[in-house]
Amino acid sequence: MKTYNHYIKFVLVCLCIPLTFTHPLRYSQSQTANPLLELLENVSQEHVFPQMEAMTITYAHYRAIERANGIEPVRDRADYMSRMDTERNLWQMSLLRVYAGPHNYPNLTQDKIENMPELMGFDFFDIDSAMVFGSDPFVGTLVHSEDAPFDRREINMALHARNFDPLEVATGVAWGKGGDGMTDINNIEPGDPFGGDVGLSSRVAVLDNFTVGNAFLWGVLQRAAQAQNNKFASYAELPEYRAMAQALYAGDATLLQTIILSHTAGEQQQSAEEMNVLPPYVLAAISDLQQGEMQVHRVTLLYDDTDAAETAADMLPEVVTEVSGPWLENLNFEMGEVMVEQANGYTVVSLGISAPAPTAQDVLDGANNAALIYGFWVTAVRQGQFYPLAILPPDSDNADTN
């Protein structure tokens, strides 16, 4: 990586400060109909690494999770510290429901919360939603603020003070430390959510006033900036992702978290010998939602072939029962009806299971944790063994992910 001397870094810091005011403002997430689609505007269709064709989108909306647990949204670190111990404990325990999005966000400690503003120039409570995209290890992270823009100047100054090196990207100045994909135990900073807990190399850029991007490979972050700056078309422009985002936000249930798999990513899910595989889908998603006092876990499939969609609709109850059956009765989950709907020229097949969500007191007592089945689903997906989303038979050459 190119090394810049201290003077050049100082000049770049000064030059990028005006961008706080000159970069065109975008509507905040709270003013858009679909916050998931807004984050997809930062995912480039032009992949710098071909492995990213096996695209997985993993997304969590933390404000929605707060609301699902009856917690008044925390504005900032000072607001958090002013809360009663019971409310702070509930906020911390509520994060145990989060299985999608950045994997290290649910494991917040007091030290991490206290140290992040000085390390990053913004804090955890500025983040209303987050997304990880790509195919491991070729992944990027996006964090989004709904109502208040990130302070570009504070972020630049914080990273400059930590001896991050500047790099020009399509949206302005980015900051990086360490070689691509490297870790350094001397750079461990637990309050840095972008791999700081393990000393992972990091590249950080303000992509727009409400979105900060991160990757540990420069190419991934550069493509995100290019997508945001319209140099490359984004995933938000792909009709299948628009249809899936529309389907996930349809209805009266609130989307809390989801994982979306491309067709190629679905091919990497191993099937089981005793189960039939689904007809090949365009996209698939597993989601956790809140509907009043009920938690809902849903499998959603997107098809461009009506016959294949009808076959999938017939199969879906069986495959979901096969993978989750023993838990459904023990955790009081009930299976809903298969829904078949149209969205932007695609056929959407979905099936949800639901159960009463734990009360705030349940969460505090540790007596019951919401989304246990969903957590099992997510873990299985990450291991390539979520049978309901497998689309190749077990004896296929491509079915083995190892």
Sine and cosine of phi, psi and omega as CSV:
sin_phi,cos_phi,sin_psi,cos_psi,sin_omega,cos_omega
0.00,0.00,0.66,-0.75,-0.04,-1.00
-0.90,0.44,0.72,-0.70,-0.02,-1.00
-0.99,-0.15,0.73,-0.69,0.03,-1.00
-0.94,-0.34,0.61,-0.79,0.04,-1.00
-0.99,0.17,0.18,-0.98,-0.12,-0.99
-0.87,0.49,-0.61,0.80,-0.05,-1.00
-0.91,0.42,-0.70,0.71,-0.01,-1.00
-0.89,0.45,-0.64,0.77,0.02,-1.00
-0.89,0.46,-0.64,0.77,0.00,-1.00
-0.90,0.43,-0.67,0.74,0.01,-1.00
-0.89,0.46,-0.68,0.73,-0.01,-1.00
-0.91,0.42,-0.61,0.79,0.07,-1.00
-0.87,0.50,-0.71,0.70,-0.01,-1.00
-0.91,0.42,-0.64,0.77,-0.03,-1.00
-0.93,0.38,-0.54,0.84,-0.08,-1.00
-0.99,0.10,-0.19,0.98,0.02,-1.00
-0.86,0.50,-0.70,0.72,0.01,-1.00
-0.88,0.48,-0.36,0.93,-0.01,-1.00
-0.88,0.48,-0.36,0.93,0.06,-1.00
-0.85,0.53,-0.50,0.87,-0.08,-1.00
-0.96,-0.27,-0.45,0.89,-0.10,-0.99
-1.00,-0.04,-0.38,0.92,0.01,-1.00
-0.91,0.41,0.76,-0.65,-0.09,-1.00
-0.87,0.50,0.74,-0.67,0.03,-1.00
-0.95,0.31,0.63,-0.77,0.09,-1.00
-0.94,-0.33,0.33,-0.94,0.08,-1.00
-0.91,0.42,0.63,-0.78,0.04,-1.00
-0.95,0.32,0.30,-0.95,-0.07,-1.00
-0.86,0.51,-0.55,0.83,-0.05,-1.00
-0.92,0.39,-0.24,0.97,0.00,-1.00
-0.98,-0.18,0.06,1.00,0.01,-1.00
-0.95,-0.32,0.41,-0.91,-0.03,-1.00
-0.98,0.20,-0.36,0.93,-0.13,-0.99
-0.60,-0.80,1.00,-0.08,-0.04,-1.00
-0.91,0.42,-0.49,0.87,0.06,-1.00
-0.90,0.44,-0.69,0.73,0.00,-1.00
-0.90,0.44,-0.58,0.81,0.01,-1.00
-0.89,0.45,-0.66,0.75,0.04,-1.00
-0.92,0.38,-0.52,0.85,0.02,-1.00
-0.91,0.41,-0.26,0.97,0.07,-1.00
-0.91,0.42,-0.24,0.97,-0.01,-1.00
-0.98,-0.22,0.12,0.99,0.01,-1.00
-0.95,-0.30,0.91,-0.42,-0.11,-0.99
-0.98,0.20,0.66,-0.75,0.13,-0.99
-0.94,0.33,-0.36,0.93,0.00,-1.00
-1.00,-0.01,0.97,-0.23,-0.06,-1.00
-1.00,0.06,0.76,-0.65,0.06,-1.00
-0.97,0.26,-0.42,0.91,0.05,-1.00
-0.87,-0.50,0.82,-0.57,-0.06,-1.00
-0.88,0.47,-0.39,0.92,0.01,-1.00
-0.89,0.45,-0.31,0.95,-0.03,-1.00
-0.97,0.26,-0.07,1.00,0.10,-0.99
-0.89,0.46,-0.47,0.88,0.09,-1.00
-0.99,0.14,0.87,0.50,-0.17,-0.99
-0.93,0.36,0.75,-0.66,0.17,-0.99
-0.82,-0.57,0.77,-0.64,0.07,-1.00
-0.95,-0.31,0.84,-0.54,0.05,-1.00
-0.82,-0.57,0.83,-0.56,-0.28,-0.96
-0.68,-0.74,0.67,-0.74,0.07,-1.00
-0.69,-0.72,0.63,-0.78,0.04,-1.00
-0.92,-0.40,0.97,-0.22,-0.15,-0.99
-0.95,0.33,-0.57,0.82,0.03,-1.00
-0.91,0.42,-0.62,0.78,0.04,-1.00
-0.91,0.41,-0.59,0.81,0.03,-1.00
-0.93,0.37,-0.63,0.78,0.10,-1.00
-0.85,0.53,-0.76,0.65,-0.03,-1.00
-0.89,0.46,-0.61,0.80,0.01,-1.00
-0.89,0.46,-0.44,0.90,0.00,-1.00
-0.98,-0.18,0.18,0.98,0.05,-1.00
0.94,0.34,0.44,0.90,-0.03,-1.00
-0.98,-0.17,0.77,-0.64,0.11,-0.99
-0.92,0.39,0.79,-0.61,-0.07,-1.00
-0.79,0.61,0.69,-0.73,0.02,-1.00
-0.99,0.13,0.81,-0.58,-0.09,-1.00
-0.98,0.21,-0.68,0.73,-0.06,-1.00
-0.29,-0.96,-0.04,-1.00,-0.05,-1.00
-0.87,0.49,-0.67,0.75,-0.01,-1.00
-0.89,0.46,-0.64,0.77,0.04,-1.00
-0.89,0.46,-0.69,0.72,0.01,-1.00
-0.87,0.50,-0.70,0.71,-0.05,-1.00
-0.93,0.36,-0.40,0.92,-0.01,-1.00
-0.99,0.14,-0.21,0.98,-0.03,-1.00
-0.96,0.28,0.39,-0.92,0.08,-1.00
-0.92,0.38,0.42,-0.91,-0.03,-1.00
-0.82,0.57,-0.64,0.77,-0.03,-1.00
-0.88,0.48,-0.67,0.74,-0.02,-1.00
-0.95,0.32,-0.62,0.79,0.06,-1.00
-0.90,0.44,-0.65,0.76,0.02,-1.00
-0.90,0.44,-0.64,0.76,0.02,-1.00
-0.90,0.44,-0.66,0.75,0.02,-1.00
-0.87,0.49,-0.72,0.69,0.01,-1.00
-0.89,0.45,-0.72,0.70,-0.03,-1.00
-0.92,0.39,-0.51,0.86,0.01,-1.00
-0.90,0.44,-0.46,0.89,0.01,-1.00
-0.92,0.40,-0.29,0.96,0.04,-1.00
-0.91,0.42,-0.29,0.96,0.05,-1.00
-0.97,0.25,-0.31,0.95,-0.15,-0.99
-0.99,0.10,0.88,-0.47,0.06,-1.00
-0.87,-0.48,-0.31,0.95,0.01,-1.00
-0.98,-0.18,0.05,-1.00,-0.06,-1.00
0.98,0.21,-0.20,-0.98,0.01,-1.00
-0.84,0.54,0.75,-0.66,-0.16,-0.99
-0.93,0.37,-0.40,0.92,-0.09,-1.00
-1.00,-0.07,-0.06,1.00,-0.05,-1.00
-0.94,0.35,-0.59,0.81,0.00,-1.00
-0.92,0.38,-0.25,0.97,-0.07,-1.00
-0.98,-0.18,0.87,0.49,-0.02,-1.00
-1.00,-0.01,0.67,-0.74,0.09,-1.00
-0.90,-0.43,0.21,-0.98,0.02,-1.00
-0.86,0.51,-0.64,0.77,-0.01,-1.00
-0.90,0.44,-0.66,0.75,0.02,-1.00
-0.89,0.46,-0.69,0.72,-0.01,-1.00
-0.89,0.45,-0.65,0.76,-0.05,-1.00
-0.95,0.30,-0.57,0.82,-0.14,-0.99
-1.00,0.01,-0.36,0.93,-0.13,-0.99
-0.87,0.49,-0.68,0.73,-0.04,-1.00
-0.84,0.54,-0.65,0.76,0.00,-1.00
-0.95,0.31,-0.53,0.85,-0.03,-1.00
-0.98,0.19,-0.57,0.82,-0.18,-0.98
-0.90,-0.44,-0.34,0.94,-0.07,-1.00
1.00,0.07,0.05,1.00,0.14,-0.99
-0.43,-0.90,0.20,-0.98,-0.06,-1.00
-0.83,-0.55,0.05,-1.00,-0.07,-1.00
-0.87,0.49,-0.50,0.87,-0.08,-1.00
-0.99,0.15,-0.10,0.99,0.17,-0.99
-0.98,0.19,-0.27,0.96,-0.08,-1.00
-1.00,-0.04,0.90,-0.43,0.03,-1.00
-0.99,-0.11,-0.50,0.87,0.06,-1.00
-0.48,-0.88,0.32,-0.95,-0.03,-1.00
-0.51,-0.86,0.46,-0.89,-0.01,-1.00
-0.65,-0.76,0.64,-0.77,0.20,-0.98
-0.91,-0.42,0.74,-0.67,-0.05,-1.00
-0.73,-0.68,0.45,-0.89,0.06,-1.00
0.85,-0.52,-0.39,-0.92,0.05,-1.00
-0.70,-0.71,0.89,-0.46,-0.11,-0.99
-0.79,0.61,0.76,-0.66,0.12,0.99
-1.00,-0.08,0.21,0.98,-0.05,-1.00
-1.00,-0.01,0.94,0.34,-0.15,-0.99
-0.82,-0.57,0.40,-0.92,0.13,-0.99
-0.80,-0.60,0.36,-0.93,0.03,-1.00
-0.85,-0.53,0.68,-0.73,0.06,-1.00
-0.83,-0.56,0.75,-0.66,0.12,-0.99
-0.86,-0.51,0.58,-0.81,-0.17,-0.99
-0.74,-0.68,0.63,-0.77,0.09,-1.00
-0.94,-0.33,0.70,-0.72,-0.09,-1.00
-0.98,0.19,-0.79,0.61,-0.26,-0.97
-0.92,-0.40,-0.33,0.94,-0.05,-1.00
-0.81,-0.59,0.75,-0.66,-0.01,-1.00
-0.93,0.37,0.52,-0.85,0.15,-0.99
-0.91,0.42,0.56,-0.83,0.03,-1.00
-1.00,0.06,0.98,-0.17,-0.07,-1.00
-0.86,0.51,-0.62,0.78,-0.02,-1.00
-0.91,0.42,-0.70,0.71,-0.01,-1.00
-0.89,0.46,-0.65,0.76,0.01,-1.00
-0.91,0.42,-0.72,0.70,0.01,-1.00
-0.87,0.50,-0.71,0.70,-0.05,-1.00
-0.92,0.38,-0.63,0.77,-0.01,-1.00
-0.90,0.44,-0.70,0.72,-0.03,-1.00
-0.96,0.29,-0.58,0.82,0.09,-1.00
-0.87,0.49,-0.67,0.74,-0.01,-1.00
-0.91,0.42,-0.40,0.92,0.02,-1.00
-1.00,-0.05,0.23,0.97,0.04,-1.00
0.90,0.43,0.51,0.86,0.20,-0.98
-0.94,0.33,0.54,-0.84,0.02,-1.00
-1.00,-0.06,0.64,-0.77,0.02,-1.00
-0.99,0.13,0.51,-0.86,0.07,-1.00
-0.56,-0.83,0.68,-0.74,0.01,-1.00
-0.99,0.16,0.76,-0.65,0.13,-0.99
-0.80,-0.60,0.04,-1.00,-0.14,-0.99
-0.89,0.45,-0.39,0.92,-0.03,-1.00
-0.98,-0.20,0.12,0.99,0.01,-1.00
0.74,-0.67,-0.70,-0.72,-0.04,-1.00
-0.98,-0.18,0.78,-0.62,0.14,-0.99
-0.96,-0.27,0.21,-0.98,-0.03,-1.00
-0.74,-0.67,0.65,-0.76,-0.02,-1.00
-0.58,-0.81,0.41,-0.91,0.04,-1.00
-0.55,-0.84,0.73,-0.68,0.01,-1.00
1.00,0.04,0.32,-0.95,0.02,-1.00
-0.98,0.22,0.36,-0.93,-0.02,-1.00
-0.79,0.61,0.83,-0.55,0.10,-1.00
0.95,0.32,0.20,0.98,-0.06,-1.00
-0.99,-0.11,0.38,-0.93,0.13,-0.99
-0.84,-0.54,0.47,-0.88,-0.02,-1.00
-0.60,-0.80,0.91,-0.40,-0.05,-1.00
-0.90,0.43,-0.30,0.95,0.04,-1.00
-0.98,0.20,-0.18,0.98,-0.01,-1.00
-0.94,-0.34,0.33,0.94,0.00,-1.00
-0.94,0.33,0.84,-0.54,0.04,-1.00
-0.68,-0.74,1.00,-0.08,-0.07,-1.00
-0.83,0.55,-0.44,0.90,0.00,-1.00
-0.98,0.20,-0.08,1.00,0.08,-1.00
-1.00,-0.07,0.94,-0.35,-0.10,-0.99
-0.96,0.26,-0.16,0.99,-0.06,-1.00
-1.00,-0.08,0.87,0.49,0.03,-1.00
0.99,0.12,0.08,1.00,-0.03,-1.00
-0.91,0.42,-0.41,0.91,-0.03,-1.00
-0.92,0.38,-0.34,0.94,0.03,-1.00
-0.85,-0.53,0.18,0.98,0.01,-1.00
0.94,0.34,0.48,0.88,-0.04,-1.00
-0.96,0.29,0.61,-0.79,0.08,-1.00
-0.85,0.53,0.56,-0.83,-0.14,-0.99
-0.63,-0.78,0.62,-0.78,0.14,-0.99
-0.79,-0.62,0.78,-0.63,-0.13,-0.99
-0.77,-0.64,0.68,-0.73,0.05,-1.00
-0.55,-0.84,0.61,-0.79,0.20,-0.98
-0.99,0.15,0.93,-0.37,-0.09,-1.00
-1.00,0.10,-0.65,0.76,0.26,-0.97
-0.55,-0.84,-0.03,-1.00,-0.13,-0.99
-0.91,0.42,-0.28,0.96,-0.04,-1.00
-0.90,-0.44,0.06,1.00,-0.08,-1.00
-0.70,-0.72,0.77,-0.64,0.12,-0.99
-0.91,-0.42,0.72,-0.70,0.00,-1.00
-0.93,-0.36,0.46,-0.89,0.01,-1.00
-0.56,-0.83,0.54,-0.84,0.17,-0.99
-0.39,-0.92,0.31,-0.95,0.12,-0.99
-0.97,-0.26,0.17,0.98,0.18,-0.98
-0.83,-0.57,0.79,-0.61,-0.07,-1.00
-0.83,0.55,-0.66,0.75,-0.08,-1.00
-0.85,0.52,-0.62,0.79,-0.01,-1.00
-0.91,0.42,-0.70,0.71,0.00,-1.00
-0.93,0.37,-0.62,0.78,0.03,-1.00
-0.88,0.48,-0.67,0.74,0.02,-1.00
-0.91,0.41,-0.59,0.80,0.04,-1.00
-0.89,0.46,-0.68,0.73,0.03,-1.00
-0.91,0.42,-0.61,0.79,0.01,-1.00
-0.93,0.37,-0.58,0.82,0.07,-1.00
-0.92,0.39,-0.68,0.73,0.02,-1.00
-0.89,0.45,-0.56,0.83,-0.04,-1.00
-1.00,-0.04,0.18,0.98,0.07,-1.00
0.90,0.43,0.36,0.93,0.11,-0.99
-0.98,0.21,-0.43,0.90,0.13,-0.99
-0.75,-0.66,0.52,-0.85,0.07,-1.00
-0.91,0.42,0.54,-0.84,-0.05,-1.00
-0.97,-0.24,0.19,-0.98,0.06,-1.00
-0.92,0.40,-0.38,0.93,0.05,-1.00
-0.91,0.41,-0.31,0.95,0.00,-1.00
-1.00,-0.03,-0.16,0.99,0.01,-1.00
-0.98,0.22,0.79,-0.61,-0.08,-1.00
-0.87,0.49,-0.56,0.83,-0.02,-1.00
-0.93,0.36,-0.60,0.80,0.02,-1.00
-0.97,0.26,-0.54,0.84,0.10,-1.00
-0.90,0.43,-0.66,0.75,0.01,-1.00
-0.91,0.42,-0.66,0.75,0.01,-1.00
-0.92,0.39,-0.69,0.72,0.02,-1.00
-0.88,0.48,-0.63,0.77,0.05,-1.00
-0.90,0.44,-0.68,0.74,-0.02,-1.00
-0.91,0.41,-0.63,0.77,-0.05,-1.00
-0.94,0.34,-0.45,0.89,-0.01,-1.00
-0.98,-0.20,0.13,0.99,0.02,-1.00
-0.99,0.16,0.35,-0.94,0.07,-1.00
1.00,0.10,-0.11,-0.99,-0.10,-1.00
-0.98,-0.17,0.04,1.00,0.09,-1.00
-1.00,0.07,0.55,-0.83,-0.02,-1.00
-1.00,-0.09,0.82,-0.57,0.02,-1.00
-0.96,0.30,0.83,-0.55,0.04,-1.00
-0.98,-0.18,-0.67,0.75,-0.05,-1.00
-0.33,-0.94,0.47,-0.88,-0.01,-1.00
-0.40,-0.91,0.41,-0.91,0.17,-0.98
-0.81,-0.59,0.80,-0.60,-0.03,-1.00
-0.92,-0.38,0.77,-0.64,0.01,-1.00
-0.92,-0.38,0.71,-0.71,0.16,-0.99
-0.96,0.28,0.17,-0.98,0.05,-1.00
-0.83,0.55,-0.69,0.73,-0.02,-1.00
-0.90,0.43,-0.64,0.77,0.06,-1.00
-0.91,0.42,-0.58,0.81,0.05,-1.00
-0.90,0.43,-0.55,0.83,0.03,-1.00
-0.90,0.43,-0.35,0.94,-0.02,-1.00
-1.00,0.01,-0.07,1.00,0.11,-0.99
-0.99,0.14,0.82,-0.58,-0.04,-1.00
-0.98,0.22,0.69,-0.72,0.05,-1.00
-1.00,-0.03,0.15,-0.99,0.01,-1.00
-0.95,-0.31,0.51,-0.86,-0.07,-1.00
-0.85,0.53,-0.62,0.78,-0.12,-0.99
-1.00,0.05,0.03,1.00,-0.09,-1.00
-0.89,-0.45,0.59,-0.81,0.14,-0.99
-0.97,0.24,0.54,-0.84,0.01,-1.00
-1.00,-0.02,0.44,-0.90,0.01,-1.00
-0.95,0.32,0.47,-0.88,0.19,-0.98
-0.86,0.51,0.59,-0.81,-0.03,-1.00
-0.82,0.57,0.81,-0.58,0.00,-1.00
-0.98,-0.19,0.25,-0.97,0.09,-1.00
-0.99,0.17,-0.75,0.66,0.05,-1.00
-0.61,-0.79,0.41,-0.91,0.12,-0.99
-0.65,-0.76,0.45,-0.90,0.02,-1.00
-0.57,-0.82,0.55,-0.83,0.22,-0.98
-0.88,-0.48,0.75,-0.66,-0.16,-0.99
-0.71,-0.70,0.46,-0.89,0.13,-0.99
-0.89,-0.45,0.82,-0.58,-0.05,-1.00
-0.77,-0.64,0.28,-0.96,0.10,-0.99
-0.85,-0.52,0.78,-0.63,0.02,-1.00
-0.78,-0.62,0.99,-0.10,-0.10,-0.99
0.90,0.43,-0.87,-0.50,0.02,-1.00
-0.99,-0.16,0.22,0.98,-0.03,-1.00
-0.95,-0.31,0.63,-0.78,0.19,-0.98
-0.99,-0.11,0.68,-0.74,-0.06,-1.00
-0.79,-0.61,0.80,-0.60,0.11,-0.99
-0.94,-0.35,0.76,-0.65,-0.19,-0.98
-0.73,-0.68,0.67,-0.75,0.18,-0.98
-0.98,-0.22,0.78,-0.63,-0.02,-1.00
-0.81,-0.59,0.76,-0.65,-0.01,-1.00
-0.85,-0.53,0.64,-0.76,-0.01,-1.00
-0.90,-0.43,0.81,-0.59,-0.04,-1.00
-0.81,-0.59,0.53,-0.85,0.14,-0.99
-0.96,-0.29,0.15,0.99,0.02,-1.00
-0.79,-0.61,0.87,-0.49,-0.08,-1.00
-0.90,0.44,-0.67,0.74,-0.01,-1.00
-0.89,0.45,-0.68,0.74,0.02,-1.00
-0.89,0.45,-0.62,0.78,0.02,-1.00
-0.90,0.44,-0.66,0.75,0.00,-1.00
-0.91,0.41,-0.63,0.78,0.06,-1.00
-0.89,0.45,-0.69,0.72,0.02,-1.00
-0.89,0.46,-0.64,0.77,0.01,-1.00
-0.87,0.49,-0.61,0.79,0.03,-1.00
-0.94,0.35,-0.56,0.83,-0.09,-1.00
-1.00,0.10,-0.47,0.88,-0.23,-0.97
-0.86,0.52,-0.70,0.71,0.02,-1.00
-0.85,0.52,-0.62,0.78,-0.03,-1.00
-0.92,0.40,-0.71,0.70,-0.07,-1.00
-0.95,0.31,-0.55,0.83,0.06,-1.00
-0.93,0.38,-0.66,0.75,0.04,-1.00
-0.89,0.45,-0.64,0.77,-0.03,-1.00
-0.88,0.48,-0.64,0.77,-0.08,-1.00
-1.00,0.03,-0.44,0.90,-0.09,-1.00
-0.85,-0.53,-0.01,1.00,-0.13,-0.99
-0.75,0.66,-0.77,0.63,-0.05,-1.00
-0.87,0.50,-0.45,0.89,-0.03,-1.00
-1.00,0.08,-0.44,0.90,-0.14,-0.99
-0.85,0.53,-0.76,0.65,-0.04,-1.00
-0.95,0.31,-0.66,0.75,-0.05,-1.00
-0.89,0.45,-0.53,0.85,-0.03,-1.00
-0.97,-0.26,0.23,0.97,0.08,-1.00
0.89,0.46,0.55,0.84,0.08,-1.00
-1.00,0.03,0.62,-0.78,0.09,-1.00
-0.88,-0.47,0.60,-0.80,0.00,-1.00
-1.00,0.03,0.73,-0.69,0.04,-1.00
-1.00,0.07,-0.19,-0.98,0.03,-1.00
-1.00,0.01,0.52,-0.86,0.10,-0.99
-0.94,0.34,0.76,-0.65,0.02,-1.00
-0.95,-0.31,0.71,-0.70,0.07,-1.00
-0.82,-0.57,0.89,-0.45,-0.09,-1.00
-0.68,-0.73,0.22,-0.97,0.03,-1.00
-0.95,-0.30,0.64,-0.77,0.03,-1.00
-0.52,-0.86,0.92,-0.38,0.09,-1.00
0.80,0.60,0.67,0.75,0.05,-1.00
1.00,0.06,0.00,1.00,0.03,-1.00
-0.93,-0.38,0.37,-0.93,0.11,-0.99
-0.98,-0.19,0.82,-0.58,-0.03,-1.00
-0.96,-0.27,0.84,-0.54,0.05,-1.00
-0.93,-0.38,0.80,-0.60,-0.04,-1.00
-0.62,-0.78,0.47,-0.88,0.03,-1.00
-0.57,-0.82,0.78,-0.63,-0.01,-1.00
-0.88,-0.48,0.48,-0.88,0.19,-0.98
-0.87,-0.48,0.56,-0.83,-0.12,-0.99
-0.64,-0.77,0.43,-0.90,0.04,-1.00
-0.38,-0.92,0.37,-0.93,0.07,-1.00
-0.86,0.52,0.72,-0.70,0.05,-1.00
-0.97,0.23,0.55,-0.84,0.06,-1.00
-0.86,0.51,0.58,-0.81,0.11,-0.99
-0.96,0.28,0.19,-0.98,0.05,-1.00
-0.84,0.53,-0.64,0.77,0.01,-1.00
-0.92,0.39,-0.61,0.80,0.08,-1.00
-0.85,0.52,-0.70,0.71,-0.01,-1.00
-0.89,0.46,-0.72,0.69,-0.01,-1.00
-0.90,0.44,-0.60,0.80,-0.02,-1.00
-0.98,0.22,-0.21,0.98,-0.06,-1.00
0.93,0.36,0.29,0.96,-0.06,-1.00
-0.97,0.26,-0.46,0.89,-0.04,-1.00
-0.40,-0.92,0.71,-0.71,0.00,-1.00
-0.92,-0.40,0.80,-0.60,0.03,-1.00
-0.89,0.45,0.40,-0.92,0.16,-0.99
0.91,0.41,0.47,0.88,0.04,-1.00
-0.89,0.45,-0.69,0.72,0.02,-1.00
-0.91,0.41,-0.65,0.76,0.03,-1.00
-0.87,0.48,-0.64,0.77,0.05,-1.00
-0.87,0.49,-0.61,0.79,0.07,-1.00
-0.90,0.44,-0.69,0.73,0.03,-1.00
-0.85,0.52,-0.74,0.67,-0.04,-1.00
-0.88,0.48,-0.71,0.70,0.01,-1.00
-0.86,0.51,-0.67,0.74,0.01,-1.00
-0.91,0.42,-0.65,0.76,0.04,-1.00
-0.87,0.49,-0.72,0.70,-0.04,-1.00
-0.92,0.40,-0.41,0.91,0.06,-1.00
-1.00,-0.02,0.00,1.00,-0.01,-1.00
0.95,0.31,0.46,0.89,-0.09,-1.00
-0.76,-0.65,0.48,0.88,0.05,-1.00
-1.00,0.01,1.00,-0.08,-0.16,-0.99
-0.81,0.58,-0.63,0.78,-0.03,-1.00
-0.87,0.49,-0.37,0.93,-0.02,-1.00
-0.97,-0.24,0.11,0.99,0.05,-1.00
-0.95,0.32,0.67,-0.74,0.00,-1.00
-0.80,-0.60,0.21,0.98,0.11,-0.99
-0.78,-0.62,0.61,-0.79,0.02,-1.00
-0.90,0.43,0.38,-0.92,-0.10,-0.99
-0.89,0.45,-0.39,0.92,-0.01,-1.00
-1.00,-0.03,0.11,0.99,0.02,-1.00
-0.95,0.32,0.53,-0.85,0.03,-1.00
-0.88,0.47,-0.48,0.88,-0.06,-1.00
-1.00,-0.06,-0.03,1.00,-0.08,-1.00
-0.97,0.23,-0.37,0.93,-0.02,-1.00
-1.00,0.06,0.87,-0.50,-0.05,-1.00
-1.00,0.03,-0.11,0.99,-0.06,-1.00
-1.00,0.08,0.00,0.00,0.00,0.00
